[in-house]
Amino acid sequence: MTAAASSLDATFSALADGTRRAILARLALGEATVQELAAPFAMSLPAVSKHLKVLESAGLITRGRDAQRRPCRLRAEALDQVTAWAEHTRRAWEERFDRLEDYLQTLQAAEYKKNEG
């Protein structure tokens, strides 16, 4: 497995959890501390910290140090790899569907000729 594929797997694994997606959505609004991120969830701070470690390991967030605060920030550029993969996959499927459509039109034309003659 390539490093890029491994990184993409880690990103998708991190995004697979609804809590982590909610955390990323919150961080899209701006940086936040662990306590601020934990506020909407019925879970302990250590549980939220585990989610943050997964997101950080996947490269989706960074944690800084600002005096006594340790703000978390979204690394939106980390989602570029997901976007590129999704776009590539979308194009591949569109090409397949276009070929299928062409084939079906060929079959329909042949059937029409058969029934006309």
N, C-alpha and C positions, 0 to 999 in steps of 0.2 A: 504494500500500500504506500502510495506517495505521501509526502508531507502535506500537500494540498488536500488530498482526499481525507487524510486523518484530521486535518483542521476543519474541513467541512463537516465531517462526522461529529466532531466535538461541538460545532456550532449548532447543528440540527439536534443533537442530544440535549443541549442546553435549552434550545427553543421548544423542545417537546413538552416542557412542564408549564402549565398555566400560571403558576406563581411567578416563575422566572420571566415569562412574557409580560406579566403585569408589572414586575419590577422594571423591566426595560422600557415599558410604556411610560412609567413614572419618570424614569431618568431621561426620557426624550424631552421632558419639560424642563429639565435642568438638574444639576447635581443635588444629591441628598445624602444624609447620613443613614447609617443602618437603622437607627431608631425611627427616622422619618419614613424609611422604606417599610419598616415593620408595622407601622401604625395601622394600615388597613387590613392586616391579616391576623387571624386568630392562631398565632403560633409564637413560639419563644424567639428571643433574639438569637440564640445559637442556631435555631432552625433557619432563620432568615440568613444568618451568616453562612451557613452551608450552601444555600442557594447562590449567594454572592460569590462564594469560592468557585462554584461551577461556572458561573458567568464570567468570572475573571480568568479562569483557566481556559475557557473557550475564546478569550480575547475580546469579549463583548463589552466589558466594563473595565475601568481602572479605578484604583483606590488611591487617593492622595492623602496628604497630611497638611492640615491648615490649623496651626496651633494645636488646640485640644481636639479639633474636629478631624474626622477621617472621611471626607466626602467621597461618594462614589460618582463616577461619570460614565455616561454611555460612550462607547467607541463606535459611532455609527459607521465608520469606514469598514469595520469588521463585517458588516452585513453586505458589503460589496461582493464578496465571494458567493454568498447565497443568491444574490441578485443575478450574478453572472451565470451561475449554475441553472437557475430557474429559466433565464432567458434562452440559454443553450438548449435546455430540455424542451421548452415551448416551441422553439424553431424546429427541432427534430420532429416533434409530434405533428406540427402543422405540415411539414413536408410529407410525412407518412399519410396524413389524411388527404392531402392534395393528390398523392399517387393513387390512393384508394378511390377517390372521386373520379379520377381519370379512368381507372380500370372499370368502375361501375358504369360510367358513361359508354365505354367501349362495349361492354356486355349488353347494355340496353340498346345500343345502335344495332348490334348484331341480331338481337332478338327481334327488333322492329323490322329489319330487312328480311329475316326468316319468316315472319308473319305476313309481310307484304307480298312476298314472292310466291 
